[in-house]
Amino acid sequence: MPAQKIQVGQVWRKKGTEETFLVTRLYNEALATYATLRPSGSENTAMFKVKVQRTDAGQTLPGFSLAHNMDSTAS
């Protein structure tokens, strides 16, 4: 499910795993927006960037889903 807008501090879960990632930064390069992610609970682990996809429903990160949406549907 796409988020309305990706924001710093959101937690995203990698699809197919239980691994969660924190959005630490959002920035623009040319005509694209990128999110910098780091594994949750691992401040010393290398960060990586993911290109933000825009859809009619909002924004999303390919290969990830918003973590709190998965938790709320499991209850």
Order of alpha helices (4+ residues) and beta strands (2+ residues): beta-beta-beta-beta-beta-beta-beta-alpha
